[in-house]
């Protein structure tokens, strides 16, 4: 604990100093709340806004129940639940600065620990003993008249690399891990220190260039010793085609990354290498007001054991679509369907482990009961679980998971 205090003090001092920065406008700067004429106001799902100090406070949470009809492990129970809660504070600083603080806690992992899989089926689960941990604490500022922004602090890395509009929000969209992040990226161990730099030049406003630095081990006491870097180029379709029609909004991303943590070799565990690396492609595309489609594909170095353990995934892909309930008179409802696979590399197979491509299929329906409560039935199908296929002589059956998610926004 003593090692963390100086770093925390420096970070808090830095955030305080940022109040002195000049403010500009930036096209992508998030706004914590809509403008209102009341000094204190409340909107369902948006929380409480205190207008005189530009502060928004929001409370939300999820409860998830899942059942595995045929788990591929010997367990006494085939079902489980999890819950997670969020308390968010968003403070505007001038017209284009934002401080964000999130307390987050939860308990349970539903059926994640009752299955033997290469990837999980409940990415929303945070089993931290129901403590109110500080999961995010960052500052965002834009500069140079809508052409540059930076974010610094304790951040969630998947919000800044390979992000998708339709597959990246486990609170409301898909629950399976592989539809919320790429398994061909060796992500930081936990929520940790990070810096995002984003360039959006006015002459070529259809292109954005993003650079990220993450503390790959997420250890404040070893900050700067274990680093991850990424570079992402994003093409935005409306300005590219000279249109401002948001009905056809789309993003196409190409990225690469480098993780400098120490890794053991798969086939020579006594040898270590300092760098893991990879690259990938992703897109999300809106089609009129009703449909949205997305896709991801990624590759990483296949001969290393991940620094935090687990399976060495060489290649992964996923694709899916969503449709709003406009056609059946439920404009706020969403139906989503996605499929994908993760493939361990040849080295993983040579090390004596099953390496068939584990596949996932997920279907959910997000039913908006009212402005406060959303209920989402969810169904998942997993074939070749844990990389074991019947074709290769295994006896693992396809795993079917059914469940429901209840989302509450205050």
C-alpha positions as CSV (number, residue, x, y, z in Angstrom):
1,X,0.0,0.0,0.0
2,X,2.9,2.4,0.7
3,X,4.1,2.1,-2.8
4,X,0.7,3.3,-4.2
5,X,0.4,6.5,-2.3
6,X,3.0,8.5,-4.1
7,X,1.7,7.5,-7.5
8,X,-1.9,8.2,-6.5
9,X,-0.9,11.6,-5.2
10,X,1.0,12.4,-8.4
11,X,-2.0,11.3,-10.5
12,X,-4.5,13.4,-8.4
13,X,-2.1,16.4,-8.7
14,X,-1.9,15.9,-12.4
15,X,-5.7,15.9,-12.8
16,X,-5.9,19.0,-10.7
17,X,-3.4,20.8,-12.9
18,X,-5.4,19.9,-16.0
19,X,-8.0,22.4,-14.9
20,X,-5.6,25.1,-16.0
21,X,-5.4,23.9,-19.6
22,X,-7.1,26.1,-22.3
23,X,-10.3,24.6,-23.6
24,X,-11.3,23.9,-27.2
25,X,-14.1,22.0,-28.9
26,X,-13.7,18.5,-30.2
27,X,-16.1,16.5,-32.3
28,X,-15.9,13.3,-30.2
29,X,-15.7,14.7,-26.7
30,X,-18.3,12.8,-24.6
31,X,-20.9,14.9,-22.8
32,X,-21.9,13.7,-19.3
33,X,-25.4,15.1,-19.5
34,X,-27.8,17.0,-21.8
35,X,-28.2,20.8,-21.3
36,X,-31.1,21.7,-18.9
37,X,-32.5,24.9,-17.5
38,X,-32.8,23.5,-14.0
39,X,-29.9,23.7,-11.5
40,X,-30.5,20.1,-10.5
41,X,-32.4,17.7,-12.8
42,X,-32.9,14.0,-13.2
43,X,-33.5,12.0,-16.4
44,X,-34.2,8.2,-16.3
45,X,-31.2,6.3,-17.5
46,X,-29.0,9.5,-17.4
47,X,-28.9,10.1,-13.7
48,X,-28.7,13.4,-11.8
49,X,-27.2,16.5,-13.3
50,X,-26.0,19.4,-11.1
51,X,-25.9,22.1,-13.7
52,X,-24.0,24.9,-11.8
53,X,-20.9,22.6,-11.4
54,X,-21.4,20.5,-14.6
55,X,-21.6,17.2,-12.7
56,X,-23.5,14.1,-13.6
57,X,-24.1,11.2,-11.2
58,X,-25.5,7.9,-12.4
59,X,-26.2,4.6,-10.7
60,X,-26.8,1.3,-12.6
61,X,-26.4,-2.4,-12.4
62,X,-27.0,-5.8,-13.9
63,X,-28.2,-9.2,-12.7
64,X,-27.4,-12.3,-14.8
65,X,-28.6,-15.9,-14.5
66,X,-27.3,-18.6,-16.7
67,X,-27.8,-22.4,-17.0
68,X,-25.6,-24.8,-18.9
69,X,-27.7,-27.8,-20.1
70,X,-24.7,-30.0,-20.8
71,X,-21.5,-28.7,-19.2
72,X,-18.3,-30.3,-20.3
73,X,-17.1,-30.7,-16.7
74,X,-18.1,-32.7,-13.7
75,X,-20.1,-30.2,-11.6
76,X,-22.9,-30.5,-9.0
77,X,-24.7,-27.5,-10.3
78,X,-25.3,-26.5,-13.9
79,X,-26.5,-22.9,-13.1
80,X,-25.3,-19.8,-11.5
81,X,-25.7,-16.0,-11.3
82,X,-23.8,-12.9,-11.0
83,X,-24.4,-9.2,-10.4
84,X,-22.5,-6.0,-10.9
85,X,-23.1,-2.4,-9.9
86,X,-21.8,0.9,-11.2
87,X,-21.6,4.4,-9.6
88,X,-20.4,6.9,-12.2
89,X,-19.4,10.6,-11.8
90,X,-18.8,12.7,-14.9
91,X,-17.5,16.3,-14.5
92,X,-17.3,18.7,-17.4
93,X,-14.2,21.0,-17.5
94,X,-15.0,23.9,-19.8
95,X,-16.5,23.1,-23.2
96,X,-14.3,20.2,-24.0
97,X,-12.8,18.6,-21.0
98,X,-14.2,15.7,-19.0
99,X,-13.2,13.9,-15.8
100,X,-14.8,10.4,-15.3
101,X,-14.8,8.3,-12.1
102,X,-16.4,4.8,-11.9
103,X,-16.9,2.7,-8.8
104,X,-17.7,-0.9,-9.7
105,X,-18.3,-4.0,-7.7
106,X,-19.9,-7.4,-8.1
107,X,-20.2,-11.0,-7.0
108,X,-20.4,-14.3,-8.8
109,X,-19.5,-15.5,-12.3
110,X,-22.7,-17.4,-13.3
111,X,-21.4,-20.5,-15.1
112,X,-18.0,-19.4,-16.2
113,X,-16.2,-21.5,-13.6
114,X,-18.4,-24.5,-14.3
115,X,-17.3,-24.9,-17.9
116,X,-14.0,-25.7,-19.4
117,X,-13.6,-23.3,-22.4
118,X,-11.0,-21.3,-24.2
119,X,-13.2,-18.2,-23.8
120,X,-15.9,-17.3,-21.3
121,X,-19.7,-16.9,-21.6
122,X,-20.3,-14.0,-19.2
123,X,-17.9,-11.1,-19.8
124,X,-20.1,-8.9,-17.5
125,X,-19.1,-10.8,-14.4
126,X,-16.9,-9.0,-11.9
127,X,-16.3,-11.2,-8.9
128,X,-14.5,-8.8,-6.5
129,X,-16.4,-9.7,-3.3
130,X,-18.9,-6.8,-3.8
131,X,-16.3,-4.2,-3.1
132,X,-16.7,-0.7,-4.5
133,X,-13.4,-0.6,-6.4
134,X,-12.3,2.4,-8.5
135,X,-12.3,0.7,-11.9
136,X,-11.9,3.9,-14.0
137,X,-10.6,7.3,-13.2
138,X,-9.5,9.4,-16.3
139,X,-9.4,12.8,-17.8
140,X,-10.1,13.7,-21.4
141,X,-9.2,17.0,-23.1
142,X,-9.3,18.2,-26.7
143,X,-6.9,20.6,-28.2
144,X,-6.1,22.4,-31.5
145,X,-9.6,23.1,-32.6
146,X,-11.1,19.6,-33.0
147,X,-8.0,17.9,-34.3
148,X,-6.4,16.3,-31.3
149,X,-7.5,14.8,-28.0
150,X,-5.9,12.9,-25.2
151,X,-7.2,10.7,-22.4
152,X,-5.0,9.8,-19.4
153,X,-5.7,7.8,-16.2
154,X,-7.0,4.5,-15.1
155,X,-8.8,3.3,-18.2
156,X,-10.5,0.3,-19.8
157,X,-8.3,-0.7,-22.7
158,X,-11.0,-2.2,-24.9
159,X,-12.7,1.2,-25.1
160,X,-9.7,2.6,-27.0
161,X,-8.6,-0.4,-29.2
162,X,-10.7,-2.5,-31.6
163,X,-13.9,-0.9,-30.3
164,X,-17.2,-1.8,-31.9
165,X,-20.6,0.0,-31.7
166,X,-22.5,-3.3,-31.8
167,X,-20.2,-5.8,-29.9
168,X,-18.5,-4.3,-27.0
169,X,-21.1,-3.4,-24.3
170,X,-21.7,-6.5,-22.2
171,X,-24.2,-4.5,-20.1
172,X,-26.6,-4.3,-23.0
173,X,-25.3,-6.3,-26.0
174,X,-23.6,-9.7,-26.2
175,X,-22.4,-11.5,-23.1
176,X,-19.9,-13.9,-24.5
177,X,-16.3,-12.8,-23.9
178,X,-15.2,-13.2,-27.6
179,X,-17.8,-10.7,-28.8
180,X,-16.6,-8.0,-26.4
181,X,-12.9,-8.2,-27.1
182,X,-10.5,-9.9,-29.5
183,X,-8.7,-12.9,-28.1
184,X,-5.9,-12.3,-30.6
185,X,-4.8,-9.2,-28.5
186,X,-2.9,-9.8,-25.3
187,X,-4.8,-7.2,-23.3
188,X,-3.5,-5.6,-20.1
189,X,-4.0,-7.8,-17.0
190,X,-6.6,-5.5,-15.4
191,X,-7.8,-1.9,-15.4
192,X,-4.6,0.1,-15.2
193,X,-2.9,3.3,-16.2
194,X,-3.2,4.2,-19.8
195,X,-2.9,7.1,-22.3
196,X,-4.9,7.5,-25.5
197,X,-3.9,10.1,-28.1
198,X,-6.4,10.7,-30.9
199,X,-5.7,12.7,-34.1
200,X,-8.6,13.9,-36.3
201,X,-7.3,16.4,-38.9
202,X,-9.9,18.7,-40.5
203,X,-8.6,18.4,-44.1
204,X,-9.1,14.6,-43.9
205,X,-11.8,14.3,-41.2
206,X,-12.8,10.8,-42.4
207,X,-9.6,9.4,-40.9
208,X,-8.7,9.1,-37.3
209,X,-5.3,8.0,-35.9
210,X,-5.2,6.6,-32.4
211,X,-2.1,5.8,-30.3
212,X,-2.4,3.9,-27.0
213,X,0.0,3.2,-24.1
214,X,-1.2,0.7,-21.5
215,X,0.5,-0.5,-18.3
216,X,0.3,-4.2,-19.4
217,X,0.7,-5.7,-15.9
218,X,-1.6,-3.1,-14.3
219,X,0.7,-2.7,-11.3
220,X,1.1,0.9,-10.0
221,X,4.2,-0.1,-8.1
222,X,5.9,-1.3,-11.4
223,X,4.6,1.4,-13.7
224,X,6.8,1.7,-16.8
225,X,8.2,-1.8,-16.5
226,X,5.6,-3.7,-18.4
227,X,4.3,-1.7,-21.4
228,X,1.8,-2.2,-24.2
229,X,1.6,0.0,-27.3
230,X,-1.0,0.1,-30.1
231,X,-1.6,2.1,-33.2
232,X,-5.0,2.2,-34.9
233,X,-6.2,3.8,-38.1
234,X,-10.0,4.3,-38.4
235,X,-12.0,5.2,-41.5
236,X,-15.4,6.9,-40.9
237,X,-17.8,6.3,-43.8
238,X,-20.1,9.4,-43.7
239,X,-17.4,12.0,-44.1
240,X,-15.5,9.8,-46.5
241,X,-18.5,9.8,-48.9
242,X,-19.2,13.4,-48.2
243,X,-22.4,12.7,-46.3
244,X,-23.6,13.7,-42.8
245,X,-26.4,11.1,-42.8
246,X,-26.0,9.3,-39.5
247,X,-28.3,6.5,-40.8
248,X,-25.2,5.1,-42.6
249,X,-22.6,5.7,-40.0
250,X,-19.7,3.2,-40.1
251,X,-16.2,2.7,-38.8
252,X,-13.4,0.6,-40.3
253,X,-10.4,-0.1,-38.1
254,X,-6.9,-1.4,-38.9
255,X,-4.5,-1.8,-35.9
256,X,-1.3,-3.3,-34.6
257,X,0.0,-3.8,-31.0
258,X,3.1,-4.7,-29.1
259,X,3.2,-6.1,-25.5
260,X,6.7,-6.0,-23.9
261,X,6.1,-8.2,-20.9
262,X,8.3,-11.2,-20.4
263,X,6.8,-14.4,-22.0
264,X,7.8,-18.0,-21.9
265,X,8.1,-20.0,-25.1
266,X,5.4,-22.7,-25.6
267,X,7.7,-25.4,-26.8
268,X,10.8,-24.2,-24.8
269,X,9.4,-23.0,-21.4
270,X,12.8,-22.3,-20.1
271,X,13.4,-19.7,-22.7
272,X,11.8,-16.2,-22.5
273,X,11.0,-13.5,-25.0
274,X,10.2,-9.9,-24.2
275,X,7.7,-9.1,-26.9
276,X,4.4,-10.4,-28.1
277,X,2.7,-8.6,-31.0
278,X,-0.2,-8.9,-33.4
279,X,-2.5,-7.0,-35.7
280,X,-6.2,-7.0,-36.7
281,X,-9.1,-5.5,-38.5
282,X,-12.6,-4.6,-37.5
283,X,-15.7,-2.7,-38.6
284,X,-19.2,-1.7,-37.6
285,X,-21.7,-0.4,-40.1
286,X,-25.1,1.1,-39.6
287,X,-27.7,0.3,-42.3
288,X,-30.5,2.8,-42.3
289,X,-32.2,3.3,-38.9
290,X,-32.8,-0.3,-38.1
291,X,-29.8,-2.6,-38.8
292,X,-26.2,-2.7,-37.7
293,X,-23.5,-5.2,-38.7
294,X,-20.0,-5.8,-37.4
295,X,-16.9,-8.0,-37.9
296,X,-13.5,-8.6,-36.3
297,X,-10.4,-10.6,-37.2
298,X,-7.1,-10.7,-35.4
299,X,-3.7,-12.6,-35.3
300,X,-1.0,-12.7,-32.7
301,X,2.4,-14.4,-32.3
302,X,1.5,-18.1,-31.7
303,X,4.7,-19.5,-30.0
304,X,4.4,-17.7,-26.6
305,X,2.5,-18.4,-23.4
306,X,0.4,-15.3,-22.4
307,X,2.2,-13.4,-19.6
308,X,-0.8,-14.0,-17.2
309,X,-1.3,-17.7,-18.4
310,X,-4.1,-19.1,-20.4
311,X,-4.3,-20.4,-23.9
312,X,-2.1,-19.1,-26.7
313,X,-4.7,-18.0,-29.3
314,X,-3.2,-17.4,-32.8
315,X,-6.2,-16.3,-34.8
316,X,-9.8,-15.3,-34.1
317,X,-12.8,-14.0,-36.0
318,X,-16.3,-12.9,-35.2
319,X,-19.2,-11.3,-37.1
320,X,-22.8,-10.4,-36.3
321,X,-25.7,-8.1,-36.7
322,X,-28.4,-6.3,-34.7
323,X,-31.8,-5.0,-35.6
324,X,-34.0,-2.7,-33.6
325,X,-37.6,-3.5,-32.9
326,X,-39.0,-0.8,-35.2
327,X,-40.6,-3.3,-37.5
328,X,-42.7,-4.8,-34.7
329,X,-43.5,-1.6,-32.9
330,X,-40.7,-1.7,-30.3
331,X,-38.2,0.9,-31.4
332,X,-36.1,0.7,-28.2
333,X,-35.8,-3.1,-28.3
334,X,-32.7,-4.8,-29.9
335,X,-32.2,-8.3,-31.4
336,X,-28.6,-9.4,-31.8
337,X,-27.0,-12.4,-33.4
338,X,-23.2,-13.2,-33.6
339,X,-20.9,-16.1,-34.4
340,X,-17.1,-16.5,-34.1
341,X,-14.2,-18.8,-33.4
342,X,-10.8,-18.8,-31.7
343,X,-7.9,-20.9,-32.9
344,X,-4.9,-21.9,-30.9
345,X,-1.7,-22.2,-33.0
346,X,0.3,-25.2,-34.1
347,X,2.8,-24.8,-31.3
348,X,-0.1,-25.1,-28.8
349,X,-1.0,-28.4,-30.5
350,X,2.6,-29.6,-30.5
351,X,2.8,-29.0,-26.8
352,X,0.2,-31.8,-26.4
353,X,-3.0,-29.7,-26.0
354,X,-6.2,-29.9,-28.1
355,X,-6.2,-27.1,-30.6
356,X,-9.5,-27.3,-32.6
357,X,-11.2,-24.0,-33.2
358,X,-13.7,-23.3,-30.4
359,X,-16.8,-21.7,-31.9
360,X,-19.5,-19.5,-30.3
361,X,-22.9,-18.6,-31.4
362,X,-25.0,-16.1,-29.4
363,X,-28.5,-14.7,-29.7
364,X,-30.0,-12.1,-27.4
365,X,-33.1,-9.9,-27.3
366,X,-32.9,-6.6,-25.3
367,X,-36.5,-5.8,-24.2
368,X,-36.9,-2.2,-22.9
369,X,-39.7,-2.6,-20.3
370,X,-39.4,1.1,-19.5
371,X,-36.8,3.8,-19.2
372,X,-35.4,2.1,-16.1
373,X,-35.4,-1.6,-16.7
374,X,-34.2,-3.8,-19.7
375,X,-34.5,-7.6,-19.7
376,X,-32.4,-9.6,-22.1
377,X,-33.0,-13.4,-22.7
378,X,-29.7,-14.8,-23.9
379,X,-28.8,-18.1,-25.7
380,X,-25.3,-19.3,-26.5
381,X,-24.0,-22.4,-28.3
382,X,-20.3,-23.5,-28.0
383,X,-18.8,-26.2,-30.2
384,X,-15.4,-27.8,-29.8
385,X,-15.3,-26.5,-26.2
386,X,-11.8,-26.0,-24.9
387,X,-10.4,-26.9,-28.3
388,X,-11.6,-30.5,-28.2
389,X,-13.4,-31.8,-31.2
390,X,-15.0,-35.2,-31.9
391,X,-13.1,-35.3,-35.2
392,X,-9.9,-35.4,-33.3
393,X,-11.1,-38.2,-31.0
394,X,-12.5,-36.0,-28.2
395,X,-15.8,-36.7,-26.5
396,X,-16.8,-33.1,-25.7
397,X,-20.4,-32.4,-26.7
398,X,-21.7,-29.0,-27.8
399,X,-22.4,-26.8,-24.8
400,X,-25.7,-24.9,-24.7
401,X,-26.1,-22.0,-22.3
402,X,-29.4,-20.2,-21.7
403,X,-29.8,-17.2,-19.5
404,X,-31.3,-13.8,-18.8
405,X,-29.8,-10.4,-18.0
406,X,-31.7,-7.7,-16.1
407,X,-30.3,-4.2,-16.5
408,X,-31.4,-1.3,-14.2
409,X,-30.6,2.3,-14.9
410,X,-31.5,4.9,-12.3
